[in-house]
Amino acid sequence: MKKNIIFILMMFLVSFLYSDRIKDADIRKAIEDIPKKKLPKVLTKKNWKKNKGFWAKVFKKKTGITDKLDALEDAFELIADDKRGDLYYPNVFDPSIQNASDFNKQYKKSYKAWANLADLKDKAKDLREAAESVEEDFKKSKKIPKKSTKHAKKVKEAAGKLYDALKDAKPKKWRKKFKAEKKKSLTVIKAIDDLKEEGLNNPLKVMLAVGVLDVTFNGELEDICDSYEKDIVPQLEELRNDPQALASKFNAIVVAQDNGSRRISNNTGNISTWNQQFNIDFIYPTDTIDDAMAAFNDWGGNKRSATAQNAVAELDDYIEYLGDLKAWAVKYSKKWKKDKAQ
């Protein structure tokens, strides 16, 4: 029963690992056009006061721009460079997340970061509209020089550019995605806790191993065995009556080159060491391929080779073990697909 529970939990985690999750790369792309360390100089209160111009200060004392710039700078501080990491969705496999409480703390920070980004977007829009209005007012005034009008236009354009970048980042969409992902993440954390209770202290390692097996059981091991039977065995069979030549060819193909054994040992490595790695039995019986895995691990690791005295016996073992592995792969690939579908 324990073995079945562990398998179900692992398969759930693997399906999550390969599912369409929130990816850091997608978030990175969404925010790539947003200033990181500081706002453009033209969007600072200090720069506005410097460039507004004397006569604009005299004849248009209150424009509302200063307050809007102030609000923008305050909002930007909440998503500036040192806080930019909060925009990424919490990784449930990060060592810092040991339980649901740890996840929820990080989730709240991330969700709040996107709310801050949305607020910054609103502030940029307010500033753009205010600067546009001031630009029009300055144009109408005969007493305010064109230089002041041009600067108001620069503020409008810079605020508009920032607004567009923030709008393209789609903070509302990301908050919606975060909410949808949260329940799944908490379920994964529960599954990880259950696996730890069963003695598996590194679920991610198990998941990656099962991910490798997913490739193995999706036809790779069967295909490799089939190609060896068709391409390599005939070459060796031609030399069956010449043990010295057979030994030389066997060692050159099976032992010395990747295309004779290592592609199999790469697939069976996790299986043969499964118990040692995870302290549980492999999910399917391996008694019919234990000898074959040991042989291919030895051939692939240059620990076993042919001589003139044993070349024929090595060839016979090679053919037999290929057949054993292929039959096993065919049988359990079907079961794997059925179990995954449950």
KEDREN-241999 format. One line per field, with one value per residue (C-alpha): residue number from 1; residue in three letters; x, y, z. Coordinates in nm, 4 decimals, always signed. Layout:
REM KEDREN-241999
nr: (NUM/...)
rest: (ala/...)
px: (X/...)
py: (Y/...)
pz: (Z/...)
REM end
This chain:
REM KEDREN-241999
nr: (1/2/3/4/5/6/7/8/9/10/11/12/13/14/15/16/17/18/19/20/21/22/23/24/25/26/27/28/29/30/31/32/33/34/35/36/37/38/39/40/41/42/43/44/45/46/47/48/49/50/51/52/53/54/55/56/57/58/59/60/61/62/63/64/65/66/67/68/69/70/71/72/73/74/75/76/77/78/79/80/81/82/83/84/85/86/87/88/89/90/91/92/93/94/95/96/97/98/99/100/101/102/103/104/105/106/107/108/109/110/111/112/113/114/115/116/117/118/119/120/121/122/123/124/125/126/127/128/129/130/131/132/133/134/135/136/137/138/139/140/141/142/143/144/145/146/147/148/149/150/151/152/153/154/155/156/157/158/159/160/161/162/163/164/165/166/167/168/169/170/171/172/173/174/175/176/177/178/179/180/181/182/183/184/185/186/187/188/189/190/191/192/193/194/195/196/197/198/199/200/201/202/203/204/205/206/207/208/209/210/211/212/213/214/215/216/217/218/219/220/221/222/223/224/225/226/227/228/229/230/231/232/233/234/235/236/237/238/239/240/241/242/243/244/245/246/247/248/249/250/251/252/253/254/255/256/257/258/259/260/261/262/263/264/265/266/267/268/269/270/271/272/273/274/275/276/277/278/279/280/281/282/283/284/285/286/287/288/289/290/291/292/293/294/295/296/297/298/299/300/301/302/303/304/305/306/307/308/309/310/311/312/313/314/315/316/317/318/319/320/321/322/323/324/325/326/327/328/329/330/331/332/333/334/335/336/337/338/339/340/341/342)
rest: (met/lys/lys/asn/ile/ile/phe/ile/leu/met/met/phe/leu/val/ser/phe/leu/tyr/ser/asp/arg/ile/lys/asp/ala/asp/ile/arg/lys/ala/ile/glu/asp/ile/pro/lys/lys/lys/leu/pro/lys/val/leu/thr/lys/lys/asn/trp/lys/lys/asn/lys/gly/phe/trp/ala/lys/val/phe/lys/lys/lys/thr/gly/ile/thr/asp/lys/leu/asp/ala/leu/glu/asp/ala/phe/glu/leu/ile/ala/asp/asp/lys/arg/gly/asp/leu/tyr/tyr/pro/asn/val/phe/asp/pro/ser/ile/gln/asn/ala/ser/asp/phe/asn/lys/gln/tyr/lys/lys/ser/tyr/lys/ala/trp/ala/asn/leu/ala/asp/leu/lys/asp/lys/ala/lys/asp/leu/arg/glu/ala/ala/glu/ser/val/glu/glu/asp/phe/lys/lys/ser/lys/lys/ile/pro/lys/lys/ser/thr/lys/his/ala/lys/lys/val/lys/glu/ala/ala/gly/lys/leu/tyr/asp/ala/leu/lys/asp/ala/lys/pro/lys/lys/trp/arg/lys/lys/phe/lys/ala/glu/lys/lys/lys/ser/leu/thr/val/ile/lys/ala/ile/asp/asp/leu/lys/glu/glu/gly/leu/asn/asn/pro/leu/lys/val/met/leu/ala/val/gly/val/leu/asp/val/thr/phe/asn/gly/glu/leu/glu/asp/ile/cys/asp/ser/tyr/glu/lys/asp/ile/val/pro/gln/leu/glu/glu/leu/arg/asn/asp/pro/gln/ala/leu/ala/ser/lys/phe/asn/ala/ile/val/val/ala/gln/asp/asn/gly/ser/arg/arg/ile/ser/asn/asn/thr/gly/asn/ile/ser/thr/trp/asn/gln/gln/phe/asn/ile/asp/phe/ile/tyr/pro/thr/asp/thr/ile/asp/asp/ala/met/ala/ala/phe/asn/asp/trp/gly/gly/asn/lys/arg/ser/ala/thr/ala/gln/asn/ala/val/ala/glu/leu/asp/asp/tyr/ile/glu/tyr/leu/gly/asp/leu/lys/ala/trp/ala/val/lys/tyr/ser/lys/lys/trp/lys/lys/asp/lys/ala/gln)
px: (+0.0000/+0.2834/+0.4418/+0.1165/+0.0658/+0.4193/+0.3751/+0.0495/+0.2078/+0.5123/+0.3028/+0.0990/+0.4165/+0.5568/+0.2361/+0.2660/+0.6326/+0.5555/+0.2267/+0.1681/+0.2843/+0.3713/+0.7254/+0.9875/+1.0848/+0.7316/+0.7259/+1.0759/+0.9580/+0.6448/+0.8422/+1.1536/+1.0585/+0.9850/+1.2711/+1.4569/+1.6672/+1.5207/+1.2708/+1.3796/+1.5078/+1.2228/+0.9755/+1.1208/+0.9889/+1.3349/+1.3665/+1.0207/+1.0956/+1.4185/+1.2639/+0.9170/+1.0585/+1.0378/+0.7383/+0.5423/+0.5960/+0.4718/+0.1656/+0.0780/+0.1726/-0.0325/-0.0250/-0.0756/+0.2322/+0.4444/+0.1917/+0.1569/+0.5356/+0.5574/+0.2953/+0.4711/+0.8086/+0.6548/+0.4786/+0.7959/+0.9909/+0.7630/+0.8693/+1.2242/+1.5242/+1.5624/+1.1930/+1.1668/+1.2099/+0.8775/+0.6999/+0.7942/+0.5603/+0.6893/+0.8666/+0.7162/+1.0406/+1.2595/+1.4371/+1.3027/+0.9480/+0.9161/+0.5416/+0.2173/+0.2849/+0.6162/+0.4446/+0.1608/+0.4052/+0.5880/+0.2632/+0.1256/+0.4439/+0.4230/+0.0541/+0.1093/+0.3994/+0.1674/-0.0904/+0.1869/+0.2696/-0.0946/-0.0927/+0.2204/+0.0418/-0.2476/-0.0073/+0.1699/-0.1655/-0.2635/+0.0662/+0.0352/-0.3118/-0.2055/+0.1023/-0.1099/-0.3502/-0.0628/+0.0964/-0.2284/-0.2582/+0.1001/+0.0409/-0.2552/-0.0608/+0.1350/+0.3368/+0.4774/+0.7784/+0.7845/+1.0646/+0.8253/+0.5640/+0.8200/+0.9174/+0.5545/+0.5337/+0.8447/+0.6851/+0.3669/+0.5573/+0.7774/+0.4749/+0.2951/+0.5885/+0.6012/+0.2249/+0.2426/+0.5175/+0.3167/-0.0006/+0.1808/+0.2979/-0.0725/-0.0686/-0.4375/-0.3773/-0.0853/-0.2797/-0.5560/-0.3044/-0.1460/-0.4858/-0.5574/-0.2168/-0.2290/-0.4623/-0.2532/+0.0657/-0.0761/-0.1849/+0.1712/+0.3145/+0.0781/+0.1963/+0.5600/+0.4857/+0.3201/+0.6240/+0.8536/+0.6431/+0.6974/+1.0720/+1.1421/+1.3196/+1.3995/+1.0767/+1.2237/+1.4983/+1.2345/+1.0273/+1.3216/+1.3989/+1.0386/+1.0561/+1.3469/+1.1432/+0.8612/+1.0949/+1.2053/+0.8497/+0.7362/+0.9235/+1.2873/+1.4205/+1.2167/+1.3400/+1.7034/+1.6843/+1.5139/+1.7814/+2.0611/+1.8995/+1.8724/+2.2003/+2.4569/+2.3732/+2.4037/+2.7535/+2.8594/+2.6887/+2.8994/+3.2060/+3.0655/+3.3058/+3.6095/+3.6337/+3.9345/+3.7710/+3.4407/+3.6034/+3.7695/+3.4449/+3.2372/+3.4696/+3.4842/+3.1069/+2.9477/+3.2133/+3.4006/+3.1226/+2.8068/+2.5871/+2.6370/+2.5429/+2.5508/+2.2233/+2.0641/+2.2589/+2.1601/+1.7957/+1.8313/+2.0648/+1.7821/+1.6079/+1.9082/+2.0006/+1.6456/+1.6445/+1.9829/+1.8773/+1.5307/+1.5180/+1.2030/+1.1445/+1.1131/+0.7536/+0.7518/+0.9146/+1.2667/+1.3610/+1.3519/+1.6002/+1.8289/+2.1014/+2.0571/+2.0858/+2.3984/+2.5558/+2.4774/+2.5973/+2.9275/+2.9612/+2.8714/+3.1135/+3.4057/+3.3958/+3.3172/+3.4600/+3.5070/+3.8133/+3.8808/+3.7889/+3.4508/+3.3490/+3.0731/+2.9341/+2.9373/+2.7509/+2.4918/+2.4445/+2.4171/+2.1432/+1.9568/+1.9698/+1.8545/+1.5513/+1.4829/+1.5000/+1.2855/+1.0149/+1.0182/+0.9986/+0.7040/+0.5159/+0.5643/+0.5323/+0.1701/+0.1248/+0.2962/+0.0552/-0.2396/-0.1186/-0.0529/-0.4053/-0.5634)
py: (+0.0000/+0.2368/+0.1798/+0.2681/+0.5824/+0.6988/+0.6289/+0.8273/+1.1206/+1.1148/+1.1014/+1.3967/+1.5964/+1.4998/+1.6083/+1.9402/+1.9764/+1.9378/+2.1275/+2.4758/+2.6642/+3.0280/+3.0634/+3.3134/+3.3718/+3.4894/+3.7330/+3.8550/+3.9288/+4.1052/+4.3522/+4.3928/+4.7435/+4.8805/+5.0890/+4.8920/+5.1104/+5.4553/+5.6541/+5.8601/+6.1980/+6.3800/+6.1994/+6.3356/+6.6254/+6.7797/+6.7879/+6.9410/+7.2232/+7.2899/+7.2965/+7.4375/+7.7852/+8.1119/+8.2591/+7.9366/+7.9476/+8.3060/+8.2737/+7.9072/+7.8413/+7.5254/+7.2713/+6.9534/+6.8057/+6.8170/+6.6160/+6.3636/+6.3229/+6.2826/+6.0066/+5.8398/+5.8366/+5.6910/+5.4195/+5.3364/+5.2838/+4.9889/+4.8010/+4.9342/+4.7103/+4.5600/+4.4642/+4.3462/+3.9826/+3.9941/+4.0014/+3.6378/+3.3578/+3.1586/+2.8371/+2.5555/+2.3589/+2.6358/+2.5284/+2.8399/+2.7028/+2.4243/+2.4373/+2.6082/+2.8972/+2.9746/+2.9654/+3.1927/+3.4554/+3.4673/+3.4522/+3.7560/+3.9508/+3.8542/+3.9336/+4.2683/+4.3449/+4.3145/+4.5311/+4.7896/+4.7624/+4.8232/+5.1279/+5.2588/+5.2173/+5.4282/+5.6934/+5.7058/+5.7512/+6.0311/+6.2077/+6.1717/+6.3244/+6.6058/+6.6857/+6.6876/+6.9344/+7.1563/+7.1466/+7.2755/+7.5485/+7.6600/+7.6739/+7.9071/+8.1447/+8.4222/+8.4798/+8.1281/+8.0547/+7.7662/+7.6034/+7.5352/+7.4001/+7.1674/+7.0336/+6.9663/+6.7723/+6.5720/+6.4814/+6.3777/+6.1579/+5.9952/+5.9253/+5.7815/+5.5545/+5.4298/+5.3764/+5.1741/+4.9506/+4.8929/+4.8324/+4.5769/+4.3992/+4.3284/+4.3362/+4.2454/+3.9342/+3.8218/+3.8672/+3.6561/+3.3867/+3.3942/+3.3343/+3.0425/+2.8855/+2.9208/+2.6279/+2.3968/+2.5053/+2.4354/+2.0893/+2.0256/+2.1333/+1.8877/+1.6104/+1.6954/+1.6791/+1.3395/+1.2106/+1.3324/+1.1454/+0.8336/+0.8844/+1.0705/+1.3868/+1.5113/+1.4989/+1.7124/+1.4565/+1.1850/+1.3891/+1.4441/+1.0730/+0.9899/+1.2493/+1.0546/+0.7356/+0.9066/+0.9326/+0.5717/+0.4396/+0.6542/+0.4319/+0.5343/+0.2139/-0.0028/+0.1946/+0.1715/-0.2051/-0.2407/-0.0359/-0.2377/-0.5628/-0.4393/-0.2495/-0.3905/-0.7590/-0.8452/-0.6923/-0.9066/-1.2224/-1.2090/-1.2690/-1.5441/-1.7983/-1.5734/-1.5157/-1.2828/-1.0574/-1.0803/-0.9699/-0.6759/-0.5689/-0.6222/-0.4041/-0.1390/-0.1125/-0.2221/-0.1145/+0.1747/+0.3605/+0.5264/+0.3559/+0.0026/+0.0108/+0.3525/+0.4706/+0.1803/+0.2281/+0.5966/+0.4849/+0.2083/+0.3936/+0.5373/+0.2018/-0.0008/+0.2492/+0.3465/+0.1714/+0.3151/+0.6682/+0.6785/+0.3900/+0.2443/-0.0326/+0.0587/+0.1115/-0.1976/-0.5434/-0.5562/-0.9189/-1.0097/-0.7353/-0.7131/-0.9157/-0.7203/-0.3828/-0.4968/-0.6151/-0.2953/-0.0818/-0.2762/-0.2571/+0.1108/+0.1795/-0.0079/-0.2636/-0.5587/-0.6501/-0.9441/-1.1602/-1.4298/-1.6838/-1.5367/-1.3387/-1.5781/-1.5969/-1.2156/-1.1940/-1.4446/-1.2460/-0.9237/-1.0646/-1.2223/-0.9094/-0.6888/-0.9131/-0.9074/-0.5271/-0.4794/-0.7174/-0.5485/-0.2009/-0.2991/-0.4515/-0.1695/+0.1141/+0.0071/-0.0054/+0.3300/+0.4980/+0.3354/+0.4341/+0.7930/+0.8209/+0.7221)
pz: (+0.0000/+0.0920/-0.2475/-0.4275/-0.2197/-0.2922/-0.6625/-0.6770/-0.4955/-0.7201/-1.0348/-0.9098/-0.8505/-1.1893/-1.3633/-1.1797/-1.2717/-1.6412/-1.6374/-1.7736/-1.4647/-1.4039/-1.5356/-1.4231/-1.7857/-1.8705/-1.5791/-1.6658/-2.0184/-1.8923/-1.6789/-1.8957/-2.0189/-1.6718/-1.5223/-1.2565/-1.0301/-1.0770/-1.2770/-1.5780/-1.4582/-1.6334/-1.4064/-1.0828/-0.8765/-0.8585/-1.2376/-1.2797/-1.0395/-1.2225/-1.5705/-1.5120/-1.5633/-1.3721/-1.5557/-1.5341/-1.1595/-1.1535/-1.3757/-1.3150/-0.9571/-0.9163/-1.1974/-0.9942/-1.1594/-0.8441/-0.6452/-0.9292/-0.9547/-0.5799/-0.5892/-0.8815/-0.7054/-0.3894/-0.5895/-0.7800/-0.4584/-0.3822/-0.6970/-0.7376/-0.8012/-0.4528/-0.4479/-0.8100/-0.7063/-0.5233/-0.8599/-0.9245/-0.8212/-0.5205/-0.6184/-0.4109/-0.4491/-0.3104/+0.0140/+0.1855/+0.1516/+0.4036/+0.4599/+0.3633/+0.6014/+0.4298/+0.0915/+0.2013/+0.3304/-0.0016/-0.1972/-0.0146/-0.0926/-0.4598/-0.4905/-0.3166/-0.5520/-0.8518/-0.6755/-0.6292/-0.9983/-1.0842/-0.8560/-1.0281/-1.3611/-1.2333/-1.1052/-1.4430/-1.6144/-1.3743/-1.4398/-1.8155/-1.8128/-1.5787/-1.7908/-2.1046/-1.9447/-1.8267/-2.1717/-2.3236/-2.0596/-2.1183/-2.4932/-2.4457/-2.2224/-2.3929/-2.0787/-2.0365/-2.2612/-2.5066/-2.3100/-2.0216/-2.2621/-2.4181/-2.0784/-1.9878/-2.3124/-2.2177/-1.8853/-2.0655/-2.3099/-2.0448/-1.8242/-2.1261/-2.2088/-1.8503/-1.8487/-2.1705/-2.0263/-1.7096/-1.9075/-2.1262/-1.8100/-1.7395/-1.3568/-1.3384/-1.5498/-1.3323/-1.0092/-1.1598/-1.2590/-0.9139/-0.7534/-0.9856/-0.9187/-0.5402/-0.4730/-0.6912/-0.5153/-0.1706/-0.2889/-0.4100/-0.0751/+0.0962/-0.1403/-0.0639/+0.3096/+0.2623/+0.0721/+0.3464/+0.5997/+0.3879/+0.4172/+0.0911/+0.1973/-0.1518/-0.3568/-0.6356/-0.6913/-0.7085/-0.9512/-1.1817/-1.1710/-1.2549/-1.5309/-1.6793/-1.6499/-1.8343/-2.1320/-2.0851/-2.0743/-2.3626/-2.6040/-2.5734/-2.4142/-2.6507/-2.9525/-2.8437/-2.7945/-3.1298/-3.3068/-3.1391/-3.2506/-3.6087/-3.6459/-3.4028/-3.3534/-3.7273/-3.7368/-3.4431/-3.5698/-3.8853/-3.6680/-3.4448/-3.5914/-3.5441/-3.1650/-3.1859/-3.4451/-3.2586/-2.9333/-3.1059/-3.2764/-2.9609/-2.7537/-3.0250/-3.0594/-2.7318/-2.4835/-2.6419/-2.8228/-2.6939/-2.9519/-2.8214/-2.4548/-2.2880/-2.4340/-2.2494/-1.9259/-1.9325/-1.9315/-1.6753/-1.4381/-1.2300/-1.2197/-1.1048/-0.8322/-0.7359/-0.3998/-0.3059/-0.4011/-0.2497/-0.0011/-0.1578/-0.4083/-0.7745/-0.8848/-1.1134/-1.0786/-1.2245/-1.1505/-1.5215/-1.6154/-1.3112/-1.4828/-1.8059/-1.6294/-1.4451/-1.7705/-1.9624/-1.6721/-1.6794/-2.0587/-2.0593/-1.7743/-1.9327/-1.6509/-1.8722/-2.2112/-2.4475/-2.5035/-2.7587/-2.4910/-2.3923/-2.7029/-2.8123/-2.4591/-2.4392/-2.7693/-2.6494/-2.3278/-2.5249/-2.7479/-2.4567/-2.2424/-2.5278/-2.5656/-2.1906/-2.1735/-2.4815/-2.3541/-2.0138/-2.1705/-2.3904/-2.0970/-1.8492/-2.0969/-2.1348/-1.7586/-1.7147/-1.9540/-1.7808/-1.4330/-1.5412/-1.6770/-1.3450)
REM end
